[in-house]
Amino acid sequence: MNEFSRRDLISIPAVAVEVQAYRPIFVLGMVERSGQFPFQPGLTVQAAVALAGGFNFRAVQDTVVVMRAAEGEPAREYRSDRMTLLQPGDVVTVLERWF
């Protein structure tokens, strides 16, 4: 029993939580403007590349590398396509095409 219930102040407590800000994502490699960008829920690799100004002329456009760190574990790299959903803190690297 908590203090609110003991004093008969609140009979059924309820709590609401809202995320104020997510960790940013990073887009690196063969894009027009690499850098840090704000994360939004539902953000895909394609949208992240668009935030970075799009692919440049040397970019591999069908796959990218996403580096993701899980809580308490080292970061891991994954090959991903354009529709992969990103998570806060992800690093997207667009690879260079060799002609």
DSSP file (Angstrom, degrees, kcal/mol; ACC not computed):
  #  RESIDUE AA STRUCTURE BP1 BP2  ACC     N-H-->O    O-->H-N    N-H-->O    O-->H-N    TCO  KAPPA ALPHA  PHI   PSI    X-CA   Y-CA   Z-CA
    1    1 A M              0   0    0      0, 0.0     2,-0.1     0, 0.0     0, 0.0   0.000 360.0 360.0 360.0 135.6    0.0    0.0    0.0
    2    2 A N     >  -     0   0    0      1,-0.1     4,-2.4     4,-0.0     5,-0.2  -0.463 360.0-101.8 -97.1 172.2    1.4    3.4   -0.9
    3    3 A E  H  > S+     0   0    0      1,-0.2     4,-2.0     2,-0.2     6,-0.2   0.841 118.6  55.9 -62.0 -36.8    1.2    6.7    1.0
    4    4 A F  H  4>S+     0   0    0      1,-0.2     5,-2.9     2,-0.2     6,-0.9   0.913 111.4  43.2 -63.7 -42.1   -1.6    8.1   -1.2
    5    5 A S  H >45S+     0   0    0      3,-0.2     3,-1.2     1,-0.2    -2,-0.2   0.903 111.0  55.1 -70.2 -40.6   -3.8    5.1   -0.5
    6    6 A R  H 3<5S+     0   0    0     -4,-2.4    -2,-0.2     1,-0.3    -1,-0.2   0.873 112.2  42.7 -60.9 -38.3   -3.0    5.1    3.2
    7    7 A R  T 3<5S-     0   0    0     -4,-2.0    -1,-0.3    -5,-0.2    -2,-0.2   0.419 112.4-121.6 -87.8   1.7   -4.1    8.7    3.6
    8    8 A D  T < 5S+     0   0    0     -3,-1.2    -3,-0.2    -4,-0.2     3,-0.2   0.862  75.0 127.2  60.1  38.4   -7.1    8.1    1.4
    9    9 A L  S   <S+     0   0    0     -5,-2.9     2,-0.4     1,-0.3    -4,-0.2   0.848  76.0  16.9 -89.4 -41.1   -6.0   10.8   -1.1
   10   10 A I        -     0   0    0     -6,-0.9    -1,-0.3     1,-0.1    -2,-0.2  -0.993  58.3-171.3-135.5 125.9   -6.1    8.7   -4.3
   11   11 A S  S    S+     0   0    0     -2,-0.4    -1,-0.1     1,-0.3    -6,-0.1   0.898  85.6  20.4 -85.6 -41.0   -8.0    5.4   -4.5
   12   12 A I  S    S-     0   0    0      2,-0.0    -1,-0.3    -7,-0.0     2,-0.1  -0.842  81.8-153.9-129.0  94.0   -6.8    4.3   -8.0
   13   13 A P        -     0   0    0      0, 0.0     2,-0.3     0, 0.0    -3,-0.0  -0.398  11.9-171.3 -70.1 144.1   -3.5    6.0   -9.0
   14   14 A A        -     0   0    0     -2,-0.1     2,-0.4     2,-0.0    -2,-0.0  -0.984   4.8-161.3-134.2 146.2   -2.8    6.4  -12.7
   15   15 A V        -     0   0    0     -2,-0.3     2,-0.4     2,-0.0     0, 0.0  -0.982   2.9-160.9-130.0 138.8    0.4    7.6  -14.4
   16   16 A A        -     0   0    0     -2,-0.4     2,-0.4     2,-0.0    -2,-0.0  -0.971   8.6-164.0-118.2 136.3    1.0    8.8  -17.9
   17   17 A V        -     0   0    0     -2,-0.4     2,-0.4     2,-0.0    -2,-0.0  -0.966   5.8-175.7-122.2 135.4    4.5    8.9  -19.5
   18   18 A E        -     0   0    0     -2,-0.4     2,-0.5     0, 0.0    -2,-0.0  -0.997  27.0-123.9-131.7 134.5    5.5   10.9  -22.6
   19   19 A V        -     0   0    0     -2,-0.4     3,-0.1     1,-0.2    -2,-0.0  -0.648  19.6-168.6 -77.4 123.0    8.9   10.8  -24.3
   20   20 A Q        -     0   0    0     -2,-0.5     2,-0.3     1,-0.3    -1,-0.2   0.893  69.8  -5.7 -78.4 -41.9   10.2   14.4  -24.5
   21   21 A A        -     0   0    0      3,-0.0    -1,-0.3    17,-0.0     2,-0.2  -0.980  62.6-141.2-156.0 141.0   13.0   13.6  -26.9
   22   22 A Y        -     0   0    0     17,-0.3    17,-0.2    -2,-0.3    67,-0.0  -0.616  39.2 -92.5 -94.9 159.6   14.6   10.5  -28.6
   23   23 A R        -     0   0    0     -2,-0.2    66,-0.5     1,-0.1    16,-0.2  -0.467  52.7-109.3 -64.1 145.1   18.3   10.0  -29.2
   24   24 A P        -     0   0    0      0, 0.0    65,-0.7     0, 0.0     2,-0.3  -0.261  23.6-129.7 -73.1 164.3   19.2   11.2  -32.6
   25   25 A I  E     -A   37   0A   0     12,-2.6    12,-2.9    63,-0.2     2,-0.4  -0.732  16.4-139.3-105.3 163.7   20.1    9.0  -35.6
   26   26 A F  E     -Ab  36  91A   0     64,-2.1    66,-3.4    -2,-0.3     2,-0.5  -0.981   8.5-162.1-127.0 137.4   23.2    9.5  -37.7
   27   27 A V  E     +Ab  35  92A   0      8,-2.6     8,-2.2    -2,-0.4     2,-0.2  -0.982  21.6 169.1-121.6 121.5   23.5    9.2  -41.5
   28   28 A L  E     + b   0  93A   0     64,-3.4    66,-2.6    -2,-0.5     2,-0.3  -0.763  32.3  31.9-125.9 167.8   27.0    8.7  -42.9
   29   29 A G  E    S+ b   0  94A   0     -2,-0.2     2,-2.2    64,-0.2     5,-0.2  -0.650 105.9  13.5  94.5-140.6   28.6    7.9  -46.2
   30   30 A M  S    S+     0   0    0     64,-1.9    26,-2.0    -2,-0.3     2,-0.3  -0.371  92.7 110.8 -84.1  62.0   27.4    8.5  -49.7
   31   31 A V  B    S-E   55   0B   0     -2,-2.2     3,-0.4    24,-0.3    24,-0.2  -0.824  76.7-111.7-123.7 167.2   24.7   11.1  -49.0
   32   32 A E  S    S+     0   0    0     22,-1.9     2,-0.3    -2,-0.3    21,-0.2   0.898 106.4  15.4 -68.6 -41.1   24.6   14.8  -49.8
   33   33 A R  S    S-     0   0    0     19,-2.9    -1,-0.3    21,-0.2    21,-0.1  -0.745  76.5-164.9-137.9  87.6   24.8   16.0  -46.1
   34   34 A S        +     0   0    0     -3,-0.4     2,-0.3    -2,-0.3    -6,-0.2  -0.335  38.4  91.7 -69.1 155.0   25.8   13.4  -43.6
   35   35 A G  E    S-A   27   0A   0     -8,-2.2    -8,-2.6     2,-0.0     2,-0.4  -0.992  71.9 -34.6 158.2-162.8   25.2   14.2  -40.0
   36   36 A Q  E     -A   26   0A   0     -2,-0.3   -10,-0.2   -10,-0.2    -8,-0.0  -0.766  50.0-179.1 -97.3 136.4   22.9   13.9  -37.0
   37   37 A F  E     -A   25   0A   0    -12,-2.9   -12,-2.6    -2,-0.4     2,-0.1  -0.970  32.9 -98.1-136.6 150.3   19.2   14.1  -37.4
   38   38 A P        -     0   0    0      0, 0.0     2,-0.3     0, 0.0   -15,-0.1  -0.421  38.1-125.2 -68.8 140.5   16.2   13.9  -35.0
   39   39 A F        -     0   0    0    -17,-0.2   -17,-0.3   -16,-0.2    48,-0.0  -0.661  25.9-174.3 -84.2 139.9   14.5   10.5  -34.6
   40   40 A Q    >   -     0   0    0     -2,-0.3     3,-1.7    47,-0.0     0, 0.0  -0.994  36.7 -99.4-128.5 137.9   10.8   10.2  -35.1
   41   41 A P  T 3  S+     0   0    0      0, 0.0    46,-0.1     0, 0.0   -19,-0.0  -0.308 111.4  28.1 -55.3 138.6    8.8    7.0  -34.5
   42   42 A G  T 3  S+     0   0    0     44,-0.3     2,-0.3     1,-0.3    45,-0.1   0.497  83.4 155.9  87.1   5.2    8.2    5.2  -37.8
   43   43 A L    <   -     0   0    0     -3,-1.7    43,-3.2    43,-0.2    -1,-0.3  -0.489  24.3-161.1 -69.6 127.4   11.4    6.5  -39.4
   44   44 A T  B  >  -F   85   0C   0     -2,-0.3     4,-2.3    41,-0.2    41,-0.2  -0.579  32.9-106.8-101.9 168.2   12.7    4.3  -42.2
   45   45 A V  H  > S+     0   0    0     39,-1.6     4,-2.5    37,-0.3     5,-0.2   0.913 121.4  54.2 -58.0 -43.3   16.1    4.2  -43.8
   46   46 A Q  H  > S+     0   0    0     36,-2.5     4,-1.9     1,-0.2    -1,-0.2   0.908 109.2  46.6 -60.2 -43.4   14.7    5.8  -46.9
   47   47 A A  H  > S+     0   0    0     35,-0.3     4,-2.2     2,-0.2    -1,-0.2   0.883 111.1  52.7 -66.9 -37.8   13.3    8.7  -44.8
   48   48 A A  H  X S+     0   0    0     -4,-2.3     4,-1.3     2,-0.2    -2,-0.2   0.906 109.0  49.3 -64.1 -41.4   16.6    9.1  -43.0
   49   49 A V  H  <>S+     0   0    0     -4,-2.5     5,-2.8     1,-0.2   -17,-0.2   0.888 108.9  53.4 -64.3 -38.5   18.5    9.3  -46.3
   50   50 A A  H ><5S+     0   0    0     -4,-1.9     3,-1.8     1,-0.2    -2,-0.2   0.899 104.4  54.7 -63.1 -40.0   16.0   11.9  -47.5
   51   51 A L  H 3<5S+     0   0    0     -4,-2.2    -1,-0.2     1,-0.3    -2,-0.2   0.833 105.4  54.9 -60.2 -30.7   16.8   14.0  -44.3
   52   52 A A  T 3<5S-     0   0    0     -4,-1.3   -19,-2.9    -3,-0.2    -1,-0.3   0.226 130.8 -94.5 -88.4  14.1   20.4   13.8  -45.3
   53   53 A G  T < 5 -     0   0    0     -3,-1.8    -3,-0.2   -21,-0.2    -2,-0.1   0.486  68.5 -82.9  90.5   2.8   19.7   15.3  -48.8
   54   54 A G      < -     0   0    0     -5,-2.8   -22,-1.9    -6,-0.2   -21,-0.2  -0.167  68.2 -39.9  92.4 172.3   19.4   12.0  -50.6
   55   55 A F  B     -E   31   0B   0    -24,-0.2   -24,-0.3   -23,-0.1     2,-0.1  -0.423  57.1-133.7 -68.7 144.7   21.9    9.6  -52.1
   56   56 A N    >   -     0   0    0    -26,-2.0     3,-1.7    -2,-0.1   -26,-0.1  -0.435  35.8 -90.4 -90.8 179.5   24.8   11.1  -53.9
   57   57 A F  T 3  S+     0   0    0      1,-0.3    -1,-0.1    -2,-0.1    -2,-0.1   0.649 124.7  51.6 -68.4 -14.9   25.9    9.8  -57.4
   58   58 A R  T 3  S+     0   0    0      2,-0.1    39,-4.2    38,-0.0    -1,-0.3   0.350  86.3 119.8-100.0   5.4   28.4    7.3  -55.9
   59   59 A A  B <   -G   96   0D   0     -3,-1.7     2,-0.6    37,-0.2    37,-0.2  -0.442  65.2-130.8 -80.6 141.7   25.9    5.6  -53.5
   60   60 A V        -     0   0    0     35,-2.4    35,-0.3    -2,-0.2   -30,-0.1  -0.822  29.6-170.7 -78.0 121.1   24.8    2.0  -53.4
   61   61 A Q        +     0   0    0     -2,-0.6    -1,-0.1     1,-0.1    21,-0.1   0.549  67.7  57.9-101.6  -7.4   21.0    2.6  -53.3
   62   62 A D  S    S+     0   0    0      1,-0.2    20,-0.4    19,-0.1     2,-0.3   0.745 110.7  25.8 -97.8 -23.0   19.5   -0.8  -52.5
   63   63 A T        -     0   0    0     18,-0.2    32,-0.5    19,-0.1     2,-0.3  -0.986  59.6-179.3-138.0 151.3   21.3   -1.7  -49.3
   64   64 A V  E     -C   80   0A   0     16,-2.3    16,-2.6    -2,-0.3     2,-0.5  -0.837  30.5-111.1-133.7 172.5   22.8    0.2  -46.4
   65   65 A V  E     -CD  79  93A   0     28,-2.5    28,-3.2    -2,-0.3     2,-0.5  -0.952  27.0-164.5-109.1 128.0   24.6   -0.7  -43.1
   66   66 A V  E     -CD  78  92A   0     12,-3.0    12,-2.3    -2,-0.5     2,-0.5  -0.959   4.0-157.9-112.2 125.2   22.8    0.0  -39.9
   67   67 A M  E     +CD  77  91A   0     24,-2.9    24,-2.0    -2,-0.5     2,-0.4  -0.901  17.2 178.2-102.8 127.7   24.8    0.0  -36.7
   68   68 A R  E     -C   76   0A   0      8,-2.7     8,-2.7    -2,-0.5     2,-0.5  -0.993  17.8-153.6-134.3 133.7   22.6   -0.6  -33.6
   69   69 A A        -     0   0    0     -2,-0.4     2,-0.2     6,-0.3     6,-0.2  -0.934  11.2-152.4-109.3 123.6   23.6   -0.9  -29.9
   70   70 A A    >   -     0   0    0     -2,-0.5     3,-2.3     4,-0.5     2,-0.1  -0.592  43.6 -76.0 -86.7 156.2   21.4   -2.9  -27.6
   71   71 A E  T 3  S-     0   0    0      1,-0.3    -1,-0.1    -2,-0.2     0, 0.0  -0.302 116.4  -2.3 -55.1 120.0   21.4   -2.0  -23.9
   72   72 A G  T 3  S+     0   0    0      1,-0.2    -1,-0.3    -2,-0.1    -3,-0.0   0.572 115.7  98.1  76.1   9.6   24.5   -3.4  -22.2
   73   73 A E  S <  S-     0   0    0     -3,-2.3    -1,-0.2     3,-0.0     3,-0.1  -0.888  79.6 -97.8-125.9 157.4   25.8   -5.0  -25.4
   74   74 A P        -     0   0    0      0, 0.0    -4,-0.5     0, 0.0    -6,-0.1  -0.369  51.9 -90.1 -70.0 155.6   28.4   -3.9  -28.0
   75   75 A A        -     0   0    0     -6,-0.2     2,-0.3    -8,-0.1    -6,-0.3  -0.341  42.8-157.1 -65.1 145.0   27.1   -2.3  -31.2
   76   76 A R  E     -C   68   0A   0     -8,-2.7    -8,-2.7    -3,-0.1     2,-0.4  -0.935   8.5-133.3-124.3 149.1   26.3   -4.7  -34.1
   77   77 A E  E     -C   67   0A   0     -2,-0.3     2,-0.4   -10,-0.2   -10,-0.2  -0.837  21.9-175.0-104.5 140.8   26.1   -3.9  -37.8
   78   78 A Y  E     -C   66   0A   0    -12,-2.3   -12,-3.0    -2,-0.4     2,-0.4  -0.981  26.9-125.3-131.8 141.9   23.3   -5.2  -40.1
   79   79 A R  E     +C   65   0A   0     -2,-0.4     2,-0.3   -14,-0.2   -14,-0.2  -0.752  42.9 177.4 -80.3 134.3   22.7   -5.0  -43.8
   80   80 A S  E     -C   64   0A   0    -16,-2.6   -16,-2.3    -2,-0.4     2,-0.2  -0.914  24.5-130.7-137.8 160.8   19.3   -3.4  -44.4
   81   81 A D    >   -     0   0    0     -2,-0.3     3,-1.3   -18,-0.2   -36,-0.3  -0.459  43.0 -88.2-102.9-176.8   17.1   -2.2  -47.2
   82   82 A R  T 3  S+     0   0    0    -20,-0.4   -36,-2.5     1,-0.3   -37,-0.3   0.762 121.8  54.0 -64.4 -27.3   15.3    1.1  -47.6
   83   83 A M  T 3  S+     0   0    0    -38,-0.2    -1,-0.3   -39,-0.2     2,-0.1   0.382  75.8 125.8 -93.8   5.3   12.2    0.1  -45.7
   84   84 A T    <   -     0   0    0     -3,-1.3   -39,-1.6     1,-0.1     2,-0.3  -0.427  62.7-123.9 -63.3 131.9   13.9   -1.0  -42.5
   85   85 A L  B     -F   44   0C   0    -41,-0.2   -41,-0.2    -2,-0.1     2,-0.2  -0.626  25.8-140.5 -78.8 135.3   12.6    0.8  -39.4
   86   86 A L        -     0   0    0    -43,-3.2   -44,-0.3    -2,-0.3   -43,-0.2  -0.536   7.1-147.1 -93.1 161.5   15.2    2.7  -37.4
   87   87 A Q    >   -     0   0    0     -2,-0.2     3,-2.0   -46,-0.1   -47,-0.0  -0.870  39.9 -76.9-121.2 158.0   15.5    3.0  -33.7
   88   88 A P  T 3  S+     0   0    0      0, 0.0   -63,-0.2     0, 0.0    -1,-0.0  -0.277 118.6  21.7 -54.8 136.8   16.8    5.9  -31.6
   89   89 A G  T 3  S+     0   0    0    -65,-0.7   -64,-0.1   -66,-0.5   -20,-0.1   0.364  87.1 146.6  88.0  -4.5   20.6    6.1  -31.8
   90   90 A D    <   -     0   0    0     -3,-2.0   -64,-2.1   -67,-0.2     2,-0.5  -0.292  39.5-145.5 -64.1 149.5   21.0    4.0  -35.0
   91   91 A V  E     -bD  26  67A   0    -24,-2.0   -24,-2.9   -66,-0.2     2,-0.5  -0.980  11.1-160.9-117.7 118.8   23.9    4.9  -37.3
   92   92 A V  E     -bD  27  66A   0    -66,-3.4   -64,-3.4    -2,-0.5     2,-0.5  -0.874   4.4-167.8-101.7 125.3   23.1    4.5  -41.1
   93   93 A T  E     -bD  28  65A   0    -28,-3.2   -28,-2.5    -2,-0.5     2,-0.6  -0.961   9.4-152.5-116.7 119.6   26.0    4.2  -43.4
   94   94 A V  E     -b   29   0A   0    -66,-2.6   -64,-1.9    -2,-0.5   -30,-0.1  -0.797  24.2-133.5 -89.7 123.2   25.4    4.5  -47.2
   95   95 A L        -     0   0    0     -2,-0.6   -35,-2.4   -32,-0.5     2,-0.4  -0.297  14.2-109.1 -79.9 160.5   28.0    2.5  -49.0
   96   96 A E  B     -G   59   0D   0    -37,-0.2     2,-0.3    -2,-0.0   -37,-0.2  -0.735  26.8-131.1 -91.9 135.1   30.0    3.6  -52.0
   97   97 A R        -     0   0    0    -39,-4.2     2,-0.7    -2,-0.4   -37,-0.0  -0.663  11.3-145.7 -84.1 136.4   29.4    2.1  -55.4
   98   98 A W              0   0    0     -2,-0.3   -40,-0.0     1,-0.1   -39,-0.0  -0.923 360.0 360.0-104.0 115.9   32.4    0.8  -57.3
   99   99 A F              0   0    0     -2,-0.7    -1,-0.1   -41,-0.0    -2,-0.0   0.469 360.0 360.0 -59.5 360.0   31.8    1.3  -61.0
